[in-house]
């Protein structure tokens, strides 16, 4: 597995697969073809079908000069997020590159070694990592720092500051989100609203959901967020951590350790399955984010490694089969609300695991494998094409 820096990416929304990944590909291609006088970028699969709503064409044009963007919705490709880049000099093609945007802003280039960083983790399953940690008497975040070095703390500090800033911006803003769907920002209403005789439970629901809405709305508006593990699921983890810190007074150092634990869980899913909605549906995005958030919260609560595993397993198990059907190809409906629901589910999964981890039958590694196979079995209209589900039936 690679560094958590490849999982937690700081960038602009609304989609890690559709904006951050293609932007990286275009910057790399431009650096290799600086003498080109024009470019063509051809998008396939989900990139073609929802690229307009996700802003793919705009980000390509912001990087490459004199570029033509083509949307091919018919040709079958090895990966649902495929793009081809062509460089021309005085009308003659000089170079081309095929890129797969594999989720979370990561890219793979056909015919080349990985475009991502080097492998830094020797163990690739939670079962092996847990056994290693239990033998040494260390926490999951200790294993992360053992593999990556203590300097990772500084990057995770920047990640946490970016997450908090997105919450703060989001709960203060009003107005319509871009894209033409006329979705209103609702985070401020949730944050400032006060129900009559509001109970502690209702207040928790309201605040956690307001934080998830805040980050997700910032993402939908093209604001700066952290992929956790993707742009479309970026509101879950910060919402849970923000509320936990406010309620229990956890230090920033404790939050950073929790981010390391959450990142390890996300990295395992990314390595052994997928975090791409185009490849495995929303279960791969929101389901993975819920796993990460509940693992982080369980770490803050100093729960055992077995309890943390159970919490993450529960979080994913109850997202299995979740489709990715964004209306109009925008990361708004149902994406924003799903972040809020998943944040609350992460809290519930942690609480459940505290009491019941000794009775579990299913391992985290098994549920990750199940998610991947389930995602592959989903019909294509339910994997980020905006051709099925809510995207098909909703009429403006």
C-alpha positions in Angstrom: 0.0 0.0 0.0 1.1 3.5 -0.7 1.3 6.6 1.6 -1.7 8.1 3.1 -0.7 11.3 1.3 -2.1 9.5 -1.8 -5.4 8.9 0.0 -5.9 12.2 1.7 -5.5 14.7 -1.1 -6.1 18.4 -0.6 -7.8 19.9 -3.7 -10.9 21.4 -5.2 -14.2 19.6 -5.7 -16.6 18.5 -6.9 -15.1 15.1 -7.9 -11.8 13.4 -7.2 -12.2 11.0 -10.1 -13.6 13.6 -12.5 -11.6 16.8 -11.5 -8.6 16.0 -9.4 -7.5 12.9 -11.3 -7.9 14.5 -14.8 -6.2 17.6 -13.7 -3.2 15.6 -12.5 -3.2 13.8 -15.9 -3.3 17.0 -17.9 -0.5 18.6 -15.9 1.7 15.6 -16.4 0.9 15.4 -20.1 1.6 19.2 -20.5 4.9 18.9 -18.8 5.9 16.1 -21.2 4.7 18.0 -24.3 5.5 21.6 -23.6 6.2 22.2 -27.3 2.8 21.1 -28.4 0.6 23.8 -30.1 -2.7 22.1 -29.4 -4.3 19.2 -27.6 -7.3 16.9 -27.7 -8.7 15.0 -24.7 -11.2 12.3 -25.3 -13.3 11.1 -22.3 -14.9 7.6 -22.0 -17.4 5.9 -19.7 -18.4 7.7 -16.6 -16.0 10.5 -17.4 -17.9 11.2 -20.6 -21.4 10.6 -19.2 -21.1 12.8 -16.1 -18.1 14.8 -17.0 -20.1 17.9 -17.8 -21.9 17.9 -14.4 -18.7 17.1 -12.6 -16.7 19.9 -14.3 -14.3 17.6 -16.0 -14.2 19.6 -19.2 -13.6 22.9 -17.3 -10.6 21.5 -15.4 -9.1 20.2 -18.6 -9.4 23.5 -20.3 -7.9 25.3 -17.3 -4.7 23.2 -17.7 -4.2 22.6 -21.4 -4.0 25.4 -23.9 -5.9 25.2 -27.2 -7.6 22.0 -26.1 -10.7 20.2 -27.6 -12.6 18.0 -25.2 -14.5 15.1 -26.7 -17.1 13.0 -25.0 -17.3 9.4 -26.2 -20.2 7.6 -24.5 -20.2 4.5 -26.6 -16.7 3.0 -26.7 -16.0 0.3 -24.1 -12.7 0.8 -22.1 -10.8 -1.2 -19.5 -11.8 1.2 -16.8 -15.0 3.2 -16.5 -13.0 6.4 -15.9 -10.8 6.4 -19.0 -9.4 9.4 -20.8 -7.0 9.7 -23.8 -4.8 12.7 -24.3 -3.3 13.7 -27.7 -0.7 16.4 -28.3 -0.2 18.1 -31.7 2.4 20.4 -33.2 1.3 22.4 -36.2 -1.5 19.9 -36.8 0.6 16.7 -36.6 0.1 14.3 -33.7 3.3 14.1 -31.6 2.2 12.1 -28.5 -0.7 10.4 -26.8 -1.4 8.9 -23.4 -4.3 6.8 -22.0 -5.1 7.4 -18.4 -7.4 5.7 -15.9 -8.8 7.9 -13.1 -9.1 5.1 -10.5 -10.7 7.0 -7.6 -9.7 9.5 -4.9 -7.7 11.6 -7.4 -5.3 8.7 -8.2 -4.4 7.9 -11.8 -2.9 5.0 -13.6 -1.2 5.4 -17.0 -1.5 2.6 -19.5 1.9 1.0 -20.3 3.7 2.7 -17.5 4.6 2.0 -13.9 2.3 3.4 -11.3 1.9 7.2 -11.4 1.4 7.1 -7.7 4.0 7.0 -4.9 6.1 4.1 -3.8 4.8 1.2 -1.7 5.3 1.9 2.0 3.2 -0.7 3.7 4.3 -4.3 3.7 1.0 -5.7 5.1 -2.1 -5.5 2.9 -4.9 -6.9 5.1 -6.4 -5.8 8.4 -6.1 -9.3 9.8 -2.3 -9.2 9.3 -1.9 -5.7 10.5 -4.0 -6.3 13.6 -2.0 -9.5 14.4 1.2 -7.5 14.0 0.0 -4.6 16.2 -1.4 -6.9 18.9 1.9 -8.8 19.0 3.9 -5.6 19.5 1.3 -4.0 21.8 0.8 -0.9 19.5 -2.2 0.9 18.1 -3.1 1.1 14.4 -1.8 4.6 14.1 1.6 3.5 15.5 1.8 1.1 12.7 1.1 3.9 10.2 3.9 6.1 11.7 6.2 3.0 11.8 5.7 2.6 8.0 5.6 6.2 6.9 7.7 8.0 9.6 6.8 10.6 12.2 6.9 13.3 9.6 3.5 12.2 8.3 2.0 13.9 11.4 2.7 17.3 9.8 0.8 16.4 6.7 -2.1 15.0 8.7 -2.1 18.3 10.7 -2.6 20.1 7.4 -5.4 17.7 6.4 -7.2 18.4 9.7 -6.8 22.1 9.3 -8.2 21.9 5.8 -11.2 19.8 7.0 -12.0 22.2 9.8 -11.7 25.2 7.5 -14.2 23.6 5.1 -16.7 23.0 7.9 -16.3 26.7 9.1 -16.9 28.1 5.6 -19.7 25.7 4.9 -21.8 26.5 7.9 -21.6 30.2 7.2 -22.7 30.3 3.6 -26.1 30.5 2.0 -27.4 30.5 -1.6 -27.7 28.1 -4.5 -25.1 25.6 -5.5 -23.8 25.8 -9.1 -24.9 23.4 -11.8 -28.5 24.4 -12.6 -30.2 21.9 -10.2 -31.1 24.8 -7.9 -30.0 23.0 -4.8 -29.9 25.4 -1.8 -27.1 25.3 0.8 -28.6 23.9 4.0 -25.7 23.6 6.4 -26.3 27.0 7.9 -29.9 26.2 8.6 -29.0 22.9 10.3 -26.2 24.5 12.3 -28.2 27.5 13.6 -31.5 25.8 13.9 -32.9 24.9 17.3 -35.8 22.5 17.6 -38.3 23.2 20.5 -37.2 21.3 23.6 -34.2 19.9 21.7 -32.8 16.8 23.3 -29.1 16.0 23.4 -29.6 13.3 20.8 -31.4 15.7 18.4 -28.7 18.3 18.9 -26.0 15.7 18.1 -27.9 14.7 14.9 -28.4 18.3 13.9 -24.8 19.4 14.4 -23.1 16.3 12.9 -25.3 16.6 9.9 -24.7 20.3 9.6 -20.9 19.7 9.5 -21.3 16.9 6.9 -23.6 19.2 4.8 -21.0 22.0 5.2 -18.1 20.1 3.7 -20.2 18.5 1.0 -21.7 21.8 -0.1 -18.2 23.3 -0.2 -17.2 20.4 -2.4 -20.2 20.8 -4.7 -19.3 24.5 -5.1 -15.7 23.7 -6.1 -14.2 24.6 -2.7 -11.1 23.2 -1.2 -11.6 20.0 0.6 -9.8 16.7 1.5 -10.6 13.5 -0.3 -11.6 11.1 2.5 -11.4 8.9 0.6 -13.1 10.9 -2.3 -14.6 14.3 -3.0 -18.1 12.9 -3.1 -17.7 11.4 0.4 -15.5 14.2 1.8 -18.0 15.3 4.5 -18.3 12.1 6.6 -15.0 12.0 8.4 -14.6 15.7 9.2 -18.2 15.8 10.5 -17.6 13.0 13.0 -14.2 14.3 14.1 -15.3 17.9 14.4 -18.3 16.9 16.6 -16.2 14.5 18.7 -13.6 17.1 19.4 -16.2 19.7 20.4 -18.1 17.3 22.6 -15.2 15.4 24.3 -12.4 17.9 24.1 -10.0 15.7 22.2 -6.7 17.3 21.4 -5.5 18.0 17.8 -2.8 15.4 18.4 -5.5 12.8 19.2 -7.4 13.8 16.1 -4.3 13.4 14.0 -3.8 9.9 15.3 -7.4 9.1 14.5 -6.9 10.4 11.0 -3.9 8.0 10.7 -6.1 5.1 11.8 -8.9 6.1 9.4 -6.5 6.5 6.6 -5.2 3.0 7.1 -8.7 1.6 6.9 -9.4 3.7 3.7 -6.1 2.5 2.2 -7.0 -1.1 2.8 -10.2 -0.6 0.9 -8.5 1.3 -1.9 -5.9 -1.5 -2.2 -8.1 -4.6 -1.9 -11.3 -3.3 -3.5 -12.1 0.2 -4.8 -13.0 3.7 -3.7 -14.4 4.7 -7.1 -18.1 5.2 -7.6 -17.7 4.6 -11.3 -16.2 1.2 -10.6 -18.2 -0.1 -7.6 -21.1 2.3 -6.9 -21.5 4.7 -3.9 -20.8 1.9 -1.5 -17.2 2.3 -2.5 -17.3 6.1 -1.7 -19.8 6.7 1.1 -19.4 3.2 2.5 -15.6 3.6 2.7 -15.9 7.1 4.2 -18.2 5.6 6.9 -15.7 2.9 7.7 -12.9 5.5 8.0 -15.0 7.8 10.3 -16.2 5.0 12.6 -12.6 3.7 12.9 -11.4 7.2 13.7 -14.0 7.7 16.4 -13.3 4.3 17.9 -9.7 5.2 18.0 -10.5 8.4 19.9 -12.5 6.3 22.3 -9.5 4.0 22.8 -11.4 1.0 21.8 -9.6 -2.3 21.2 -8.3 -3.3 17.8 -11.1 -5.9 17.6 -13.7 -3.3 18.4 -12.3 -1.0 15.7 -12.4 -3.7 13.2 -15.9 -4.6 14.1 -17.0 -1.0 13.8 -15.5 -0.6 10.3 -17.0 -3.9 9.2 -20.5 -2.9 10.4 -20.1 0.5 8.6 -19.4 -1.2 5.3 -21.8 -4.1 5.6 -24.7 -1.8 5.8 -23.7 0.2 2.7 -23.4 -2.9 0.5 -25.2 -2.5 -2.8 -25.5 1.3 -2.5 -25.7 2.7 -6.0 -24.1 5.8 -7.5 -26.9 7.7 -9.3 -26.2 11.5 -9.2 -29.0 13.6 -10.6 -27.8 15.5 -13.6 -24.3 14.1 -13.0 -23.8 16.7 -10.2 -22.3 15.8 -6.8 -25.4 17.1 -5.0 -28.4 14.8 -5.0 -28.3 12.3 -3.3 -24.6 12.8 -2.5 -24.8 15.6 0.1 -27.5 14.0 2.2 -25.7 10.7 2.0 -22.6 12.2 3.7 -24.8 13.3 6.6 -26.5 9.9 7.0 -23.2 8.1 6.8 -21.7 10.4 9.5 -24.5 9.4 11.9 -24.1 5.8 10.9 -20.4 5.9 11.7 -21.2 7.1 15.2 -23.8 4.3 15.7 -21.4 1.7 14.3 -18.7 2.7 16.9 -21.2 2.5 19.7 -22.5 -0.9 18.6 -19.0 -2.3 18.3 -18.2 -1.2 21.8 -20.7 -3.8 23.2 -20.8 -6.5 20.5 -17.4 -7.0 19.0 -16.9 -10.4 20.7 -19.9 -11.8 18.8 -18.9 -10.8 15.3 -18.8 -13.4 12.5 -17.6 -11.4 9.5 -14.1 -9.9 9.2 -13.4 -6.5 7.8 -11.3 -8.0 5.0 -14.2 -10.2 4.0 -16.7 -7.4 3.9 -14.3 -5.4 1.7 -14.0 -8.3 -0.7 -17.8 -8.5 -0.7 -18.1 -4.8 -1.5 -15.8 -5.2 -4.4 -17.6 -8.2 -5.9 -21.0 -6.5 -5.3 -19.8 -3.4 -7.1 -18.7 -5.4 -10.1 -22.1 -7.0 -10.2 -24.0 -3.7 -10.2 -25.4 -2.8 -13.6 -23.5 0.0 -15.3 -26.4 2.6 -15.0 -25.9 2.4 -11.2 -22.2 3.2 -11.3 -21.9 7.0 -11.7 -23.3 7.2 -15.2 -26.4 9.2 -14.3 -28.4 6.7 -16.3 -30.2 4.8 -13.6 -32.0 5.2 -10.2 -32.7 8.7 -9.1 -30.8 10.2 -12.0 -33.1 8.4 -14.4 -36.4 8.9 -12.7 -36.1 12.5 -11.4 -37.7 15.1 -13.6 -37.0 18.7 -13.3 
